Amino acid sequence: MLPSVIQAFRSAYPDVELALSAMNNAEQKRAVIQREIDIAIARPSLDDEELKSEPLLQEPLILALSDTSPLLDQKVPRLAALKAETFVLYPRKPRPSFADHILNICLEEGFIPKSQVLAQDYQTAISLVSVGVGIALVPKSVSEAERPGVAYRAYEGHNPGTALSLNYRRDNRMPHLFNFLKVAQDVTRRQRKH
């Protein structure tokens, strides 16, 4: 969804400089508060009294597995039945993070993964999955970008999903910020209809 938002914004507002930076949630929060960036696209939202968070997309979680995993023979595996699997979690730090969100889901299913491998970021986690190190719970939208060595499956069990949000300073009144918010919401609404 994000590439479509960026393309739509650049098309609608070609004179606005749109620079992208990869940051973890802690870095995003600091950068928005210190006015180094205008908006942070985060999963989940950034929590701070100086920030406003607009939900953009809510989606379920799915399993990411090596394409040679015997779990692919099961139609829809139960999450609780995977407690002996190695779970690849990310990010390693800072915490709490998406890794803790996944661990809480496992706890809701009555287990803590016996074996955990912590990766610093999503790309590293998926690379580890692709070579058979373990499995990962990822947002469903991840399955839209093919990755060699990785297969995706739904699972049965607790699935609160995950949300993508747009976060910005409450006192930021710049027109380009509100234009970006509107474009992002319009693109998301159109993609949900398809």
C-alpha positions as protocol buffer text, in pm:
chain_id: "A"
residue {
  index: 1
  type: MET
  ca { x: 0 y: 0 z: 0 }
}
residue {
  index: 2
  type: LEU
  ca { x: 281 y: 240 z: 86 }
}
residue {
  index: 3
  type: PRO
  ca { x: 433 y: 254 z: -266 }
}
residue {
  index: 4
  type: SER
  ca { x: 86 y: 348 z: -401 }
}
residue {
  index: 5
  type: VAL
  ca { x: 54 y: 627 z: -140 }
}
residue {
  index: 6
  type: ILE
  ca { x: 398 y: 765 z: -226 }
}
residue {
  index: 7
  type: GLN
  ca { x: 329 y: 753 z: -600 }
}
residue {
  index: 8
  type: ALA
  ca { x: -12 y: 922 z: -558 }
}
residue {
  index: 9
  type: PHE
  ca { x: 133 y: 1197 z: -337 }
}
residue {
  index: 10
  type: ARG
  ca { x: 423 y: 1267 z: -573 }
}
residue {
  index: 11
  type: SER
  ca { x: 182 y: 1281 z: -864 }
}
residue {
  index: 12
  type: ALA
  ca { x: -59 y: 1519 z: -687 }
}
residue {
  index: 13
  type: TYR
  ca { x: 211 y: 1738 z: -527 }
}
residue {
  index: 14
  type: PRO
  ca { x: 525 y: 1723 z: -746 }
}
residue {
  index: 15
  type: ASP
  ca { x: 671 y: 2039 z: -591 }
}
residue {
  index: 16
  type: VAL
  ca { x: 678 y: 1900 z: -237 }
}
residue {
  index: 17
  type: GLU
  ca { x: 1001 y: 1729 z: -134 }
}
residue {
  index: 18
  type: LEU
  ca { x: 921 y: 1378 z: -13 }
}
residue {
  index: 19
  type: ALA
  ca { x: 1223 y: 1214 z: 147 }
}
residue {
  index: 20
  type: LEU
  ca { x: 1193 y: 864 z: 293 }
}
residue {
  index: 21
  type: SER
  ca { x: 1400 y: 724 z: 579 }
}
residue {
  index: 22
  type: ALA
  ca { x: 1389 y: 381 z: 740 }
}
residue {
  index: 23
  type: MET
  ca { x: 1366 y: 408 z: 1120 }
}
residue {
  index: 24
  type: ASN
  ca { x: 1243 y: 194 z: 1405 }
}
residue {
  index: 25
  type: ASN
  ca { x: 951 y: 324 z: 1611 }
}
residue {
  index: 26
  type: ALA
  ca { x: 1172 y: 481 z: 1880 }
}
residue {
  index: 27
  type: GLU
  ca { x: 1372 y: 671 z: 1616 }
}
residue {
  index: 28
  type: GLN
  ca { x: 1052 y: 781 z: 1441 }
}
residue {
  index: 29
  type: LYS
  ca { x: 900 y: 908 z: 1763 }
}
residue {
  index: 30
  type: ARG
  ca { x: 1211 y: 1109 z: 1850 }
}
residue {
  index: 31
  type: ALA
  ca { x: 1240 y: 1250 z: 1495 }
}
residue {
  index: 32
  type: VAL
  ca { x: 875 y: 1362 z: 1481 }
}
residue {
  index: 33
  type: ILE
  ca { x: 887 y: 1520 z: 1827 }
}
residue {
  index: 34
  type: GLN
  ca { x: 1211 y: 1702 z: 1742 }
}
residue {
  index: 35
  type: ARG
  ca { x: 1062 y: 1819 z: 1410 }
}
residue {
  index: 36
  type: GLU
  ca { x: 1324 y: 1636 z: 1200 }
}
residue {
  index: 37
  type: ILE
  ca { x: 1042 y: 1468 z: 1006 }
}
residue {
  index: 38
  type: ASP
  ca { x: 679 y: 1567 z: 959 }
}
residue {
  index: 39
  type: ILE
  ca { x: 517 y: 1227 z: 960 }
}
residue {
  index: 40
  type: ALA
  ca { x: 600 y: 876 z: 1073 }
}
residue {
  index: 41
  type: ILE
  ca { x: 437 y: 568 z: 926 }
}
residue {
  index: 42
  type: ALA
  ca { x: 450 y: 319 z: 1209 }
}
residue {
  index: 43
  type: ARG
  ca { x: 327 y: -21 z: 1312 }
}
residue {
  index: 44
  type: PRO
  ca { x: 159 y: 13 z: 1559 }
}
residue {
  index: 45
  type: SER
  ca { x: 98 y: 377 z: 1648 }
}
residue {
  index: 46
  type: LEU
  ca { x: 350 y: 594 z: 1830 }
}
residue {
  index: 47
  type: ASP
  ca { x: 232 y: 676 z: 2179 }
}
residue {
  index: 48
  type: ASP
  ca { x: 311 y: 1026 z: 2306 }
}
residue {
  index: 49
  type: GLU
  ca { x: 98 y: 1318 z: 2424 }
}
residue {
  index: 50
  type: GLU
  ca { x: 267 y: 1548 z: 2166 }
}
residue {
  index: 51
  type: LEU
  ca { x: 166 y: 1319 z: 1879 }
}
residue {
  index: 52
  type: LYS
  ca { x: -156 y: 1247 z: 1697 }
}
residue {
  index: 53
  type: SER
  ca { x: -200 y: 906 z: 1540 }
}
residue {
  index: 54
  type: GLU
  ca { x: -433 y: 831 z: 1248 }
}
residue {
  index: 55
  type: PRO
  ca { x: -506 y: 464 z: 1178 }
}
residue {
  index: 56
  type: LEU
  ca { x: -439 y: 384 z: 815 }
}
residue {
  index: 57
  type: LEU
  ca { x: -475 y: 12 z: 773 }
}
residue {
  index: 58
  type: GLN
  ca { x: -577 y: -275 z: 1001 }
}
residue {
  index: 59
  type: GLU
  ca { x: -482 y: -619 z: 876 }
}
residue {
  index: 60
  type: PRO
  ca { x: -460 y: -976 z: 1003 }
}
residue {
  index: 61
  type: LEU
  ca { x: -137 y: -1157 z: 1076 }
}
residue {
  index: 62
  type: ILE
  ca { x: -27 y: -1461 z: 877 }
}
residue {
  index: 63
  type: LEU
  ca { x: 253 y: -1715 z: 902 }
}
residue {
  index: 64
  type: ALA
  ca { x: 570 y: -1672 z: 699 }
}
residue {
  index: 65
  type: LEU
  ca { x: 734 y: -2012 z: 642 }
}
residue {
  index: 66
  type: SER
  ca { x: 1023 y: -2149 z: 443 }
}
residue {
  index: 67
  type: ASP
  ca { x: 887 y: -2282 z: 112 }
}
residue {
  index: 68
  type: THR
  ca { x: 1029 y: -2622 z: 214 }
}
residue {
  index: 69
  type: SER
  ca { x: 856 y: -2630 z: 553 }
}
residue {
  index: 70
  type: PRO
  ca { x: 651 y: -2943 z: 634 }
}
residue {
  index: 71
  type: LEU
  ca { x: 393 y: -2705 z: 783 }
}
residue {
  index: 72
  type: LEU
  ca { x: 288 y: -2623 z: 426 }
}
residue {
  index: 73
  type: ASP
  ca { x: 124 y: -2967 z: 412 }
}
residue {
  index: 74
  type: GLN
  ca { x: -128 y: -2853 z: 673 }
}
residue {
  index: 75
  type: LYS
  ca { x: -419 y: -2653 z: 538 }
}
residue {
  index: 76
  type: VAL
  ca { x: -451 y: -2405 z: 825 }
}
residue {
  index: 77
  type: PRO
  ca { x: -224 y: -2481 z: 1121 }
}
residue {
  index: 78
  type: ARG
  ca { x: -328 y: -2394 z: 1477 }
}
residue {
  index: 79
  type: LEU
  ca { x: -95 y: -2137 z: 1627 }
}
residue {
  index: 80
  type: ALA
  ca { x: -81 y: -2324 z: 1960 }
}
residue {
  index: 81
  type: ALA
  ca { x: 39 y: -2636 z: 1774 }
}
residue {
  index: 82
  type: LEU
  ca { x: 348 y: -2441 z: 1662 }
}
residue {
  index: 83
  type: LYS
  ca { x: 491 y: -2389 z: 2013 }
}
residue {
  index: 84
  type: ALA
  ca { x: 790 y: -2613 z: 1940 }
}
residue {
  index: 85
  type: GLU
  ca { x: 883 y: -2414 z: 1628 }
}
residue {
  index: 86
  type: THR
  ca { x: 1154 y: -2149 z: 1626 }
}
residue {
  index: 87
  type: PHE
  ca { x: 988 y: -1809 z: 1605 }
}
residue {
  index: 88
  type: VAL
  ca { x: 1181 y: -1536 z: 1424 }
}
residue {
  index: 89
  type: LEU
  ca { x: 1090 y: -1209 z: 1598 }
}
residue {
  index: 90
  type: TYR
  ca { x: 1176 y: -850 z: 1514 }
}
residue {
  index: 91
  type: PRO
  ca { x: 1297 y: -597 z: 1601 }
}
residue {
  index: 92
  type: ARG
  ca { x: 1558 y: -701 z: 1854 }
}
residue {
  index: 93
  type: LYS
  ca { x: 1556 y: -352 z: 2004 }
}
residue {
  index: 94
  type: PRO
  ca { x: 1425 y: -115 z: 2116 }
}
residue {
  index: 95
  type: ARG
  ca { x: 1158 y: -291 z: 2318 }
}
residue {
  index: 96
  type: PRO
  ca { x: 863 y: -306 z: 2364 }
}
residue {
  index: 97
  type: SER
  ca { x: 811 y: -363 z: 1994 }
}
residue {
  index: 98
  type: PHE
  ca { x: 638 y: -574 z: 1730 }
}
residue {
  index: 99
  type: ALA
  ca { x: 827 y: -873 z: 1876 }
}
residue {
  index: 100
  type: ASP
  ca { x: 644 y: -823 z: 2205 }
}
residue {
  index: 101
  type: HIS
  ca { x: 312 y: -797 z: 2020 }
}
residue {
  index: 102
  type: ILE
  ca { x: 378 y: -1142 z: 1869 }
}
residue {
  index: 103
  type: LEU
  ca { x: 487 y: -1288 z: 2204 }
}
residue {
  index: 104
  type: ASN
  ca { x: 162 y: -1159 z: 2361 }
}
residue {
  index: 105
  type: ILE
  ca { x: -38 y: -1332 z: 2086 }
}
residue {
  index: 106
  type: CYS
  ca { x: 143 y: -1656 z: 2165 }
}
residue {
  index: 107
  type: LEU
  ca { x: 67 y: -1608 z: 2535 }
}
residue {
  index: 108
  type: GLU
  ca { x: -303 y: -1569 z: 2448 }
}
residue {
  index: 109
  type: GLU
  ca { x: -274 y: -1909 z: 2281 }
}
residue {
  index: 110
  type: GLY
  ca { x: -122 y: -2053 z: 2600 }
}
residue {
  index: 111
  type: PHE
  ca { x: 246 y: -2077 z: 2514 }
}
residue {
  index: 112
  type: ILE
  ca { x: 576 y: -1897 z: 2484 }
}
residue {
  index: 113
  type: PRO
  ca { x: 779 y: -2010 z: 2181 }
}
residue {
  index: 114
  type: LYS
  ca { x: 1044 y: -2256 z: 2304 }
}
residue {
  index: 115
  type: SER
  ca { x: 1298 y: -2120 z: 2065 }
}
residue {
  index: 116
  type: GLN
  ca { x: 1324 y: -1756 z: 1956 }
}
residue {
  index: 117
  type: VAL
  ca { x: 1560 y: -1588 z: 1713 }
}
residue {
  index: 118
  type: LEU
  ca { x: 1564 y: -1209 z: 1729 }
}
residue {
  index: 119
  type: ALA
  ca { x: 1635 y: -1014 z: 1411 }
}
residue {
  index: 120
  type: GLN
  ca { x: 1697 y: -640 z: 1402 }
}
residue {
  index: 121
  type: ASP
  ca { x: 1443 y: -573 z: 1129 }
}
residue {
  index: 122
  type: TYR
  ca { x: 1174 y: -723 z: 910 }
}
residue {
  index: 123
  type: GLN
  ca { x: 1403 y: -782 z: 609 }
}
residue {
  index: 124
  type: THR
  ca { x: 1648 y: -984 z: 816 }
}
residue {
  index: 125
  type: ALA
  ca { x: 1363 y: -1180 z: 975 }
}
residue {
  index: 126
  type: ILE
  ca { x: 1218 y: -1278 z: 636 }
}
residue {
  index: 127
  type: SER
  ca { x: 1566 y: -1373 z: 512 }
}
residue {
  index: 128
  type: LEU
  ca { x: 1604 y: -1605 z: 813 }
}
residue {
  index: 129
  type: VAL
  ca { x: 1262 y: -1758 z: 739 }
}
residue {
  index: 130
  type: SER
  ca { x: 1359 y: -1811 z: 373 }
}
residue {
  index: 131
  type: VAL
  ca { x: 1659 y: -2026 z: 471 }
}
residue {
  index: 132
  type: GLY
  ca { x: 1461 y: -2234 z: 718 }
}
residue {
  index: 133
  type: VAL
  ca { x: 1576 y: -2083 z: 1050 }
}
residue {
  index: 134
  type: GLY
  ca { x: 1218 y: -2057 z: 1173 }
}
residue {
  index: 135
  type: ILE
  ca { x: 871 y: -1913 z: 1119 }
}
residue {
  index: 136
  type: ALA
  ca { x: 739 y: -1561 z: 1168 }
}
residue {
  index: 137
  type: LEU
  ca { x: 404 y: -1393 z: 1216 }
}
residue {
  index: 138
  type: VAL
  ca { x: 382 y: -1102 z: 974 }
}
residue {
  index: 139
  type: PRO
  ca { x: 115 y: -858 z: 849 }
}
residue {
  index: 140
  type: LYS
  ca { x: -89 y: -1003 z: 561 }
}
residue {
  index: 141
  type: SER
  ca { x: 26 y: -726 z: 325 }
}
residue {
  index: 142
  type: VAL
  ca { x: 377 y: -874 z: 339 }
}
residue {
  index: 143
  type: SER
  ca { x: 253 y: -1167 z: 128 }
}
residue {
  index: 144
  type: GLU
  ca { x: 184 y: -932 z: -163 }
}
residue {
  index: 145
  type: ALA
  ca { x: 558 y: -891 z: -229 }
}
residue {
  index: 146
  type: GLU
  ca { x: 702 y: -1224 z: -341 }
}
residue {
  index: 147
  type: ARG
  ca { x: 1020 y: -1332 z: -170 }
}
residue {
  index: 148
  type: PRO
  ca { x: 1217 y: -1637 z: -291 }
}
residue {
  index: 149
  type: GLY
  ca { x: 1212 y: -1917 z: -36 }
}
residue {
  index: 150
  type: VAL
  ca { x: 912 y: -1785 z: 160 }
}
residue {
  index: 151
  type: ALA
  ca { x: 552 y: -1907 z: 162 }
}
residue {
  index: 152
  type: TYR
  ca { x: 261 y: -1756 z: 353 }
}
residue {
  index: 153
  type: ARG
  ca { x: -32 y: -1925 z: 527 }
}
residue {
  index: 154
  type: ALA
  ca { x: -324 y: -1823 z: 742 }
}
residue {
  index: 155
  type: TYR
  ca { x: -339 y: -1977 z: 1089 }
}
residue {
  index: 156
  type: GLU
  ca { x: -612 y: -2065 z: 1336 }
}
residue {
  index: 157
  type: GLY
  ca { x: -605 y: -1899 z: 1675 }
}
residue {
  index: 158
  type: HIS
  ca { x: -581 y: -1557 z: 1835 }
}
residue {
  index: 159
  type: ASN
  ca { x: -524 y: -1298 z: 1563 }
}
residue {
  index: 160
  type: PRO
  ca { x: -567 y: -937 z: 1676 }
}
residue {
  index: 161
  type: GLY
  ca { x: -390 y: -829 z: 1359 }
}
residue {
  index: 162
  type: THR
  ca { x: -175 y: -524 z: 1336 }
}
residue {
  index: 163
  type: ALA
  ca { x: -233 y: -162 z: 1241 }
}
residue {
  index: 164
  type: LEU
  ca { x: -38 y: 75 z: 1026 }
}
residue {
  index: 165
  type: SER
  ca { x: -67 y: 436 z: 1140 }
}
residue {
  index: 166
  type: LEU
  ca { x: 30 y: 787 z: 1038 }
}
residue {
  index: 167
  type: ASN
  ca { x: 181 y: 983 z: 1328 }
}
residue {
  index: 168
  type: TYR
  ca { x: 258 y: 1354 z: 1347 }
}
residue {
  index: 169
  type: ARG
  ca { x: 295 y: 1640 z: 1594 }
}
residue {
  index: 170
  type: ARG
  ca { x: -37 y: 1778 z: 1717 }
}
residue {
  index: 171
  type: ASP
  ca { x: 92 y: 2132 z: 1661 }
}
residue {
  index: 172
  type: ASN
  ca { x: 207 y: 2071 z: 1302 }
}
residue {
  index: 173
  type: ARG
  ca { x: -30 y: 2265 z: 1077 }
}
residue {
  index: 174
  type: MET
  ca { x: 171 y: 2247 z: 753 }
}
residue {
  index: 175
  type: PRO
  ca { x: -52 y: 2200 z: 445 }
}
residue {
  index: 176
  type: HIS
  ca { x: 173 y: 1930 z: 297 }
}
residue {
  index: 177
  type: LEU
  ca { x: 119 y: 1718 z: 609 }
}
residue {
  index: 178
  type: PHE
  ca { x: -260 y: 1728 z: 575 }
}
residue {
  index: 179
  type: ASN
  ca { x: -233 y: 1672 z: 201 }
}
residue {
  index: 180
  type: PHE
  ca { x: -26 y: 1358 z: 266 }
}
residue {
  index: 181
  type: LEU
  ca { x: -279 y: 1235 z: 523 }
}
residue {
  index: 182
  type: LYS
  ca { x: -565 y: 1283 z: 277 }
}
residue {
  index: 183
  type: VAL
  ca { x: -382 y: 1109 z: -9 }
}
residue {
  index: 184
  type: ALA
  ca { x: -286 y: 816 z: 217 }
}
residue {
  index: 185
  type: GLN
  ca { x: -643 y: 774 z: 342 }
}
residue {
  index: 186
  type: ASP
  ca { x: -786 y: 796 z: -12 }
}
residue {
  index: 187
  type: VAL
  ca { x: -541 y: 537 z: -149 }
}
residue {
  index: 188
  type: THR
  ca { x: -609 y: 302 z: 144 }
}
residue {
  index: 189
  type: ARG
  ca { x: -986 y: 338 z: 99 }
}
residue {
  index: 190
  type: ARG
  ca { x: -959 y: 260 z: -276 }
}
residue {
  index: 191
  type: GLN
  ca { x: -738 y: -44 z: -217 }
}
residue {
  index: 192
  type: ARG
  ca { x: -977 y: -185 z: 43 }
}
residue {
  index: 193
  type: LYS
  ca { x: -1259 y: -173 z: -212 }
}
residue {
  index: 194
  type: HIS
  ca { x: -1066 y: -391 z: -459 }
}
